[in-house]
Amino acid sequence: MWRYFFIGMVRTDPIRMDYLLVVDYHSDAERKRIDATIERWKSKKNVRKEKGVLIRASDDDIEAFLQDLYARLDRGSESVRMYKAEACSPDVGEVSRTLRYEAEIDQETVRQFLRYILNKLNGSYEGVRDGVESYTVYTRKGQASTGFVWADHPGKTKLTIFVSGFGDVVSFVAERIDEELKAFLGGV
């Protein structure tokens, strides 16, 4: 089920640009994570959750619509703030880390331990596609996607782990997995 969640920034300086973000969310848990993010940032970066309804009008002549809308509001035009907007896509790139391991332990033992680590990190299994076993890990720092590629060699197990996401969560998850696996594999 698609629901929409709207947040915006308040103009306090006539030179600074305001941003209005329309964020789609797919579950109540995701909405709560968005709310928590707003709470964390509201004192740092003038971010707030707007009240009311967001209406997108893609027409140069909206006067008839506005007159009809004002006529149905208790406070008329006082209840409406209107901005001109244009779509923008800031360059916020995904971060990724790759971890590689080689050990003289059978693959199934390593796989079971890796599942144990992911369980501790609140990871959920997403499936296998093109030989990559995928999990999504949820933490207080955000969520990260993880992928595992296994290679069997006589007497050895080779494992490559990919961790990707946005912000600090990638380093956090990669370091936790690396720390636990190195201890398990004997300091590899």
C-alpha positions as CSV (number, residue, x, y, z in Angstrom):
1,M,0.0,0.0,0.0
2,W,1.4,3.4,-1.0
3,R,1.1,6.3,1.4
4,Y,2.6,9.7,1.1
5,F,4.5,11.6,3.7
6,F,5.4,15.3,3.3
7,I,8.1,17.3,4.9
8,G,9.5,20.8,4.1
9,M,11.8,23.5,5.2
10,V,10.7,26.9,6.3
11,R,12.1,30.0,4.7
12,T,13.8,32.2,7.2
13,D,16.3,33.9,4.9
14,P,15.1,35.4,1.6
15,I,18.4,34.3,-0.1
16,R,18.4,30.7,1.1
17,M,16.6,28.1,-1.0
18,D,13.8,26.1,0.7
19,Y,13.2,22.5,-0.2
20,L,10.0,20.6,-0.1
21,L,10.4,16.8,0.0
22,V,7.7,14.3,-0.9
23,V,8.7,11.0,0.6
24,D,6.9,7.8,-0.2
25,Y,6.8,5.2,2.5
26,H,5.6,1.7,2.4
27,S,5.0,0.7,6.0
28,D,4.3,2.2,9.4
29,A,7.8,1.2,10.5
30,E,9.3,3.2,7.6
31,R,7.1,6.2,8.5
32,K,8.4,6.0,12.1
33,R,12.0,6.0,10.8
34,I,11.3,9.1,8.8
35,D,9.8,10.8,11.9
36,A,12.8,9.9,13.9
37,T,15.1,11.4,11.2
38,I,13.2,14.6,11.3
39,E,13.4,14.8,15.1
40,R,17.2,14.2,14.9
41,W,17.7,17.0,12.3
42,K,15.2,19.6,13.3
43,S,17.5,21.4,15.7
44,K,20.5,21.0,13.4
45,K,19.1,22.1,10.0
46,N,15.8,23.9,10.3
47,V,13.8,20.9,9.2
48,R,10.2,20.4,10.2
49,K,7.3,18.2,9.3
50,E,4.6,20.4,7.7
51,K,1.0,20.2,8.7
52,G,-1.9,20.2,6.3
53,V,-2.3,18.9,2.8
54,L,0.2,19.1,0.0
55,I,-1.4,19.9,-3.4
56,R,0.4,19.8,-6.7
57,A,-1.1,21.9,-9.4
58,S,0.6,21.7,-12.8
59,D,-1.3,24.6,-14.5
60,D,-0.3,28.2,-15.1
61,D,-3.8,29.4,-14.4
62,I,-5.0,28.1,-11.0
63,E,-7.1,31.1,-9.9
64,A,-10.4,29.3,-10.4
65,F,-9.1,26.4,-8.3
66,L,-7.8,28.8,-5.6
67,Q,-11.1,30.7,-5.4
68,D,-13.0,27.4,-4.9
69,L,-10.5,26.2,-2.3
70,Y,-10.5,29.5,-0.4
71,A,-14.3,29.4,-0.3
72,R,-14.3,26.1,1.5
73,L,-11.7,27.0,4.2
74,D,-12.7,28.5,7.6
75,R,-9.9,31.1,7.3
76,G,-9.9,31.4,3.5
77,S,-6.6,32.4,1.9
78,E,-4.9,32.8,5.4
79,S,-4.7,29.0,5.5
80,V,-2.8,28.6,2.3
81,R,0.9,29.1,1.6
82,M,1.9,28.8,-2.0
83,Y,5.4,28.3,-3.6
84,K,6.6,27.8,-7.1
85,A,8.6,24.6,-7.3
86,E,10.8,22.7,-9.7
87,A,12.1,19.2,-9.4
88,C,15.7,18.7,-8.3
89,S,17.8,15.7,-7.7
90,P,20.7,16.4,-5.4
91,D,23.8,14.3,-5.9
92,V,23.7,12.1,-2.8
93,G,25.5,9.0,-3.7
94,E,25.2,5.5,-2.3
95,V,28.3,4.4,-0.3
96,S,29.6,0.8,-0.6
97,R,32.3,-1.3,1.0
98,T,33.7,-4.7,0.0
99,L,35.1,-7.3,2.4
100,R,37.0,-10.4,1.3
101,Y,37.8,-13.5,3.4
102,E,39.5,-16.8,2.8
103,A,39.5,-19.5,5.4
104,E,40.2,-23.2,5.8
105,I,36.7,-23.8,7.2
106,D,33.9,-25.4,5.3
107,Q,31.4,-23.0,3.6
108,E,28.3,-24.2,5.5
109,T,29.9,-23.4,8.9
110,V,30.9,-19.9,7.8
111,R,27.4,-19.4,6.3
112,Q,25.7,-20.4,9.6
113,F,28.0,-18.0,11.5
114,L,27.3,-15.2,9.0
115,R,23.5,-15.8,9.5
116,Y,24.1,-15.5,13.2
117,I,25.9,-12.1,12.7
118,L,23.1,-10.9,10.5
119,N,20.5,-12.0,13.0
120,K,22.3,-9.9,15.7
121,L,22.3,-6.9,13.3
122,N,18.5,-7.3,12.7
123,G,19.1,-8.4,9.1
124,S,16.3,-9.9,6.9
125,Y,16.9,-12.3,4.1
126,E,16.0,-11.0,0.7
127,G,16.8,-13.9,-1.5
128,V,19.5,-15.1,-4.0
129,R,19.9,-13.5,-7.4
130,D,22.7,-14.2,-9.9
131,G,24.6,-16.1,-7.2
132,V,24.4,-13.2,-4.7
133,E,22.8,-14.0,-1.4
134,S,21.1,-10.7,-0.2
135,Y,20.1,-9.4,3.2
136,T,18.8,-6.0,4.4
137,V,20.2,-4.9,7.7
138,Y,18.2,-2.4,9.8
139,T,20.1,-0.3,12.5
140,R,19.6,2.9,14.3
141,K,21.9,4.5,11.8
142,G,19.6,3.4,8.9
143,Q,19.4,0.4,6.6
144,A,22.1,-1.2,4.5
145,S,21.9,-3.8,1.8
146,T,24.4,-6.7,2.0
147,G,25.3,-9.3,-0.6
148,F,27.4,-12.4,-0.2
149,V,29.3,-14.3,-2.9
150,W,30.7,-17.7,-2.1
151,A,33.5,-19.5,-3.9
152,D,34.5,-23.1,-3.0
153,H,38.1,-24.2,-3.4
154,P,39.5,-27.5,-2.3
155,G,40.0,-27.2,1.5
156,K,39.1,-23.4,1.5
157,T,36.1,-21.2,1.6
158,K,36.3,-17.8,-0.2
159,L,33.7,-15.2,0.7
160,T,33.1,-11.7,-0.7
161,I,30.7,-9.4,1.1
162,F,29.2,-6.2,-0.3
163,V,27.6,-3.6,1.9
164,S,25.9,-0.6,0.4
165,G,23.6,2.2,1.6
166,F,23.6,5.9,2.5
167,G,25.6,7.6,5.3
168,D,27.3,6.0,8.3
169,V,25.3,2.8,8.3
170,V,27.6,1.3,5.7
171,S,30.8,1.6,7.8
172,F,28.9,0.6,10.9
173,V,27.6,-2.7,9.3
174,A,30.8,-3.5,7.5
175,E,32.9,-3.0,10.6
176,R,30.6,-5.2,12.8
177,I,30.6,-8.0,10.2
178,D,34.4,-7.7,9.7
179,E,35.1,-7.7,13.5
180,E,32.9,-10.8,14.1
181,L,34.1,-12.8,11.1
182,K,37.8,-12.1,11.8
183,A,37.3,-13.3,15.3
184,F,35.5,-16.4,14.1
185,L,37.9,-17.2,11.3
186,G,41.0,-16.7,13.6
187,G,42.1,-13.2,12.7
188,V,42.1,-13.6,8.9
